[in-house]
């Protein structure tokens, strides 16, 4: 049974201060990224939540905005075609999605400062994301004609290898992107391991990881997926407003596996 993967990227403005040939050309880079991280999930169900797992050097806001990178409401979730999948799963573009989702609208110059990349490079990747509909311009924030602000397009996306319908290029894009998605999740946990000494004991005790072996049918696994998604949605719709609230990255995988 193929897993269905989701990427959510809602932005916030309430933050403290298709074509086969072009898609195929993007695959070698995606594949190199995936080969450098041989991450495999062997558990039946894995849920991990880590407080403050985003790199402190990314200058993330200290407001309650962790839920802004979680799945959005069903009305805003849509299947991703191969062009969107390929756009999302470039490592720098994925980081730009996260930054716009957590911190809210920004210019290419601001994003370049936060990522250590050249402004021209950031501008290129922002245009790719905009063409795929993942982000959009926020012209009302510009103070002059040359200034361009970008924000999340308030969409989340889901995809499965099964969606490719046996088309080789589509299957390859989906497969490589799934692998990159797992790497992205694992990288956030590794960042937490490296940075947790900077957090107080309450955060260290609150971060969690849990896994279980279950015996399920495909229908019951799909039911479990829906229940986990609904629970996360509940926290998404009711974010913490206390001063101590920070960004929190939460993910879940449930896959058929063998000991």
N, C-alpha and C positions, 0 to 999 in steps of 0.2 A: 504494500500500500504506500503510495507516494504521499509524503507530507506536503502540507500547504504552508507556504511561508508568507509572512507579512512584514511590511515595513511601514511604520507610522511616522509622520513628520509634521505634526501641527505646530505652527508658529504661534507666537504671542506678542501682543503689543503692550502688555502690562508687565514688563520686565523692569527690574531696577536698572537707575541710570544704566520608412519601414520596409526598410527594404533589406533583402537578404545579404547583398554584397557588402554594404556598409557595416551591417551588424557583424558579419563574419570577420571583418578586419579588426574588430575590437576584441575578439576572443583571445588572441595570443597574449595580450597584456593581462586580461582577466585570469588566464590560465597560469601565467607566471606567478601572479599574486597568490593563487590558490596553492600552487605547488610548494610555495615557501612556508605554508602553514598546514602541516598534515594533521588536522584535527578530526577526530572521529568520535561520535557519540555511540555508546554501547548500552546505555540504560534504557529501560522500558519507558520511564517517564523521568524527565529532569526539569526541575524548576530552580532557578537561581535568582536571587535578588540581592543587590549590593548597593549600599548607601555610598554615594560619592564616588562611584567607580570611574567617572569621567576624569581625565587627567587635570589636576589643579592648574597646570600651565595653560590650559585652554581658556582660563579666565571665565569660567561659567558663573552665572548669576547665583546669588545666595537666596533667591526667592523660591517659593514653592512652584517649581516648574518641571519637576522630574517626570510628571505624567504627560508632558507635552510631546514626548517621543514615543508614547505608547499608542496602541491601536486606537483609532478614532471610532466614532459611532458608525453603525452599519451603513448609514446613508452616505457617508464619505469614503467608504471602502470600495475599491473596485479592482477587478482583475487587471494585472499588468501585462501588456503585450511585450514582445522581445525588445523593442526599442527602449521602453521604460526600464525593463530589467537591466539592460546593458548600461543605461545611463546611471542608475542607482549604484551599481556594484563596481564602480571605480573607487578605490580607497579614499582619494581626496574628495571626490564628489559625495561619498557617503558621510565624510566628516563635515562637509559644508551643510548637508541636510541636517545633521545633528545640531550644528551650531545655530542655524536659522530656526530649528525647531525648539531648542532650549532657550536661546537668548533673544529670539525675535529678529525683526528686520535688521539688515546691515548693508553696508556698501562693500564693493570689492576691496577697497583699501582697508576697511576695518577687518574684513575676513583674512586678508593677506597678513595683517599684523598678528592676528590670533593664530594663524597656521604657520607663519614663517615662510610663506610662498611669495613669489613675485605677483604683483597686481595683475599683470597681463595673463599669467597662468590661471589665476583665480577667475578673471573675467571670462576666459575661454570655457572653463568648467561650469560657470554659472549659466552661460548661454546654452550649453548642452542640457543642463537640468531644466532650463526654461522651455527649450524646444520639446522636451519630453513631458512638459506639464507638471513637473514635480515642484517647481518654484515659480514665482511670478514677480513682476516689478511692482513696487509700491511708490508710484510717482508723487503721491500726496506728501511724502516725507522729504522730497528733494527741496533744497534751498536755492538751487539754481538749475539752469537747463542742462548743465554737464553732469550733475550729480545723479547717480542711479542707485536706488535702494532696491533690495530684494527681500522677499519673505517667502515662507512656506506657502504652497498652494492649498493647504488644508486638506490634503488627501492622504490616505494610506492605501497600500497596494498589497494584493495577495497573488500568489502564483504557485503552480505545481508543474512538475515535469509532464504530468498527464495532460496539461493544457496544450502542449505542443502537438498533440494528435499524431505522434510518430514522425513529425517533420524534423530531420536531423539537426539543422541549424538552430531551430527553436529549442530542441531538447538539450543541445550542448550549452546554449546560453543559460537556460534555466538550471541545469546541473551545476555549472561552474558558479553561478550566482548563489545557489543554495549552499555550496561549500564555503563561499566567501562570507555568507551570512553567519554561518556557524563560527567562522574565524573571528568575525566582528564581535560576536557575543563573548567568545572566550577571551578576546583581547581586553574587553571591558573588565572582566573579572581579574585578569592579570594586573591591570592598572590598579584595581582596588588592593590587591595584595601588596603592590609596591608602595601605595600611598596611604594605607590605613594607619600608619604610625602618626600621620598628621591629624587624625580625627580622634575625638574623645571616646571614652569607653562605651558610652551609650550607642554610638554608631557601630563600633566594632561588634558589640553583642547583638545588635539588631540585624546586621547583615546575615544572610542565611543561604544555605544550599541544601537541597533535599532530593533524593531519587528513590524510586520504588520499582519493583518488578510487579506487573499486573498481568492478568490473563483476561483479554478482552476480545470482542468481535470488532470488525471495522465500524459498525454502527455505534458501539459503546465508546470506542476511542474518539469518534467524531463528537459524541455527546460530552466526553471529558474535555475535549478542546473547546467546545462552546461554553462549558461551565467556567473554565479557567479564563476565557476571554471576557465573559460576563463579570467575573470577579474583578479583573483588572479594570474593566470599564467603569465599575462602581467607584474605584479609587480615582480613576481619571476624572470622573465627573464631580468628585468631591475632594479637591486637592487640599493639602494642609496649608494653612495661612499663618501659622506661627513663625516667629522670627527665626527659629532654629531649623525650619524646613530647608532642605537642599535637594538638588537633582538626584533622582534615583533611577537606575537602569534595571528593568525587570524583563526576563525572558523565560520562555518555556518550550521544551521539545517533548514530544511523545512519539516514539517510533517503534515498530516491531524490531526485536533484537534477540540475540541468543547469548547465553552466558559464555 
